[in-house]
């Protein structure tokens, strides 16, 4: 087997392992949203919902630290929930708990669309960063088209989810919005896996001379870092 093709395959397998890790992490990350939504649905009391959301966020933070994951990432999740809680408490509107997520989601969707329009699909950029390939993928028209097809799957899924969430937010349907927000990370992770499959199918066994400057041990630390 061509050594270059072997390195390319190894790099893409590492990227796929990261995507699967993100799917597992997404299930953990929704705990604060789930706690807020369920408690608000049962009590309709914002204070109770905020307390449970913060408790769940603290639990997730401790869980990640105990597992040896990045402390900064764990604190970032806790910090985001604190911002969400402060915004909802200050305005007295439970729907505003989900506003930061909506803003971030909107930014990602717009950035994804812009990158696609300028011929630099975000999926290709991210995979190149994960595998340390650099911009080499863009010099291969077959891989570039494959990344575009895979990226379209992710963009379409994200756009649909965003449209649903914005509609629920504007109509003040807090429980429905919380449910949609809780399903958001797993749906995104699944769309990434589906997009990856579309990318692989579009390649149809194609291999090019693009070189991944990485060794076979990259997959494990990569997955530990981003899962």
C-alpha positions in Angstrom: 0.0 0.0 0.0 1.2 3.5 -0.8 2.7 5.1 2.4 1.1 8.4 1.6 -2.4 6.8 1.2 -1.8 5.0 4.5 -1.1 8.3 6.3 -4.2 9.9 4.7 -6.4 7.0 5.8 -4.9 7.1 9.3 -5.6 10.8 9.6 -9.2 10.5 8.4 -9.7 7.6 10.8 -8.5 9.9 13.6 -10.9 12.6 12.5 -13.8 10.1 12.5 -12.8 8.9 16.0 -13.1 12.6 17.1 -16.5 12.9 15.6 -17.7 9.8 17.5 -16.2 11.2 20.7 -18.1 14.5 20.1 -21.3 12.5 19.9 -20.6 10.9 23.3 -19.7 14.3 24.8 -22.9 15.8 23.5 -25.0 13.5 25.6 -23.1 14.8 28.7 -23.2 18.4 27.7 -27.1 18.5 27.6 -27.4 17.7 31.3 -27.9 21.4 32.4 -30.4 22.1 29.6 -32.3 18.9 30.4 -32.3 19.8 34.1 -33.6 23.3 33.4 -36.3 22.2 31.0 -37.7 19.3 33.0 -37.8 21.3 36.3 -39.4 24.3 34.6 -42.0 22.1 32.9 -42.9 20.5 36.3 -42.8 23.6 38.5 -43.0 26.7 36.1 -40.7 28.4 38.6 -37.6 30.0 37.1 -35.6 29.9 40.4 -36.0 26.2 40.8 -35.1 25.6 37.2 -32.0 27.7 37.4 -30.8 26.0 40.6 -31.1 22.6 39.0 -29.4 23.7 35.8 -26.5 25.1 37.8 -26.3 22.0 39.9 -26.2 19.8 36.8 -23.5 22.1 35.2 -21.4 21.7 38.4 -21.9 18.0 38.2 -20.8 17.8 34.6 -17.7 20.0 35.5 -16.7 17.7 38.3 -17.2 14.6 36.1 -15.0 15.9 33.3 -12.2 17.0 35.7 -12.3 13.6 37.5 -12.0 11.9 34.1 -8.9 13.9 33.4 -10.4 16.1 30.7 -9.4 19.7 30.1 -10.2 21.8 33.2 -10.6 24.9 31.1 -13.3 23.2 28.9 -15.1 22.0 32.0 -15.1 25.5 33.5 -16.2 26.9 30.1 -19.3 24.8 30.2 -20.0 25.8 33.8 -19.4 29.5 32.9 -21.8 29.3 29.9 -24.6 28.0 32.2 -23.9 30.8 34.7 -24.2 33.4 31.9 -27.5 31.7 30.8 -28.8 31.7 34.3 -27.8 35.3 35.0 -29.5 36.5 31.8 -32.7 34.6 32.5 -32.8 35.8 36.2 -32.1 39.4 35.2 -34.9 39.6 32.6 -37.3 37.3 34.4 -37.8 35.4 31.1 -37.1 31.7 31.2 -36.7 31.7 27.4 -33.7 33.9 27.7 -31.8 31.0 29.3 -31.4 29.7 25.8 -30.5 33.0 24.2 -26.6 32.5 24.4 -26.9 29.1 22.7 -29.1 30.6 20.0 -26.6 33.4 19.3 -23.6 31.0 19.1 -25.6 28.6 16.9 -26.5 31.5 14.6 -22.9 32.6 14.3 -21.8 29.0 13.5 -24.5 28.6 10.8 -23.6 31.9 9.2 -19.9 31.2 9.3 -20.4 27.7 7.9 -22.5 29.1 4.9 -19.9 31.9 4.2 -17.0 29.4 4.3 -18.9 27.2 1.8 -19.6 30.1 -0.5 -15.9 31.1 -0.7 -14.9 27.5 -1.5 -13.5 26.6 1.9 -16.0 24.2 3.4 -15.7 24.3 7.2 -15.7 20.5 7.4 -12.5 20.4 5.3 -10.9 23.1 7.4 -11.7 21.4 10.7 -10.6 17.9 9.5 -7.3 19.4 8.3 -6.7 21.0 11.7 -7.5 17.7 13.5 -5.2 15.7 11.2 -2.6 18.5 11.0 -2.7 18.2 7.2 -2.8 21.9 6.5 -4.4 23.3 3.3 -3.3 20.4 1.2 -6.8 19.0 0.8 -7.9 22.1 -1.1 -5.4 21.3 -3.9 -7.3 18.1 -4.7 -10.5 18.8 -6.6 -12.0 15.4 -5.7 -11.6 15.8 -2.0 -12.7 19.5 -2.2 -16.0 18.5 -3.8 -16.4 15.6 -1.3 -16.0 18.0 1.6 -18.5 20.4 0.0 -21.1 17.5 -0.2 -20.5 16.4 3.4 -20.5 20.0 4.6 -23.9 20.6 3.0 -25.4 17.9 5.1 -24.1 19.5 8.3 -25.2 23.0 7.2 -28.7 21.9 6.3 -29.2 20.1 9.6 -27.9 23.1 11.6 -30.0 25.6 9.6 -33.2 23.5 10.2 -32.5 23.2 13.9 -31.8 27.0 14.2 -35.0 27.8 12.4 -37.0 25.6 14.8 -35.3 27.1 17.9 -35.7 30.7 16.7 -39.4 30.1 16.1 -39.9 28.6 19.6 -37.9 31.4 21.2 -39.9 34.2 19.5 -43.2 32.5 20.5 -42.0 32.0 24.1 -42.5 28.3 24.2 -39.9 27.6 26.9 -40.4 23.8 27.4 -40.4 23.1 23.6 -37.4 25.3 23.2 -35.5 23.5 25.9 -36.4 20.2 24.3 -35.1 21.4 20.9 -32.0 22.9 22.6 -31.3 19.6 24.4 -31.5 17.6 21.2 -29.3 20.2 19.4 -25.8 18.8 20.3 -26.7 15.2 19.6 -28.4 16.1 16.3 -25.3 18.2 15.3 -23.0 15.3 16.2 -25.1 12.9 14.2 -25.2 15.2 11.2 -21.4 15.4 11.4 -21.1 11.6 11.2 -23.6 11.5 8.3 -21.7 14.3 6.6 -18.5 12.3 7.1 -20.2 9.2 5.5 -21.3 11.4 2.5 -17.7 12.7 2.2 -16.3 9.2 2.2 -18.8 8.0 -0.3 -18.1 10.9 -2.6 -14.4 10.0 -2.5 -15.2 6.6 -4.0 -11.8 5.2 -3.1 -9.9 8.2 -4.4 -6.5 8.8 -2.9 -4.1 11.7 -3.7 -0.6 12.7 -2.8 -1.7 15.0 0.0 0.5 14.2 3.0 -0.6 14.2 6.6 2.5 15.0 8.8 1.3 12.8 11.6 2.1 9.5 13.2 -0.1 6.5 13.9 -0.4 7.5 17.6 -2.3 10.7 16.8 -5.8 9.2 17.0 -5.8 8.5 20.7 -4.6 11.8 22.1 -6.8 13.6 19.6 -9.8 11.8 20.8 -8.9 12.5 24.4 -8.4 16.2 23.7 -11.8 16.7 22.0 -14.1 14.1 23.4 
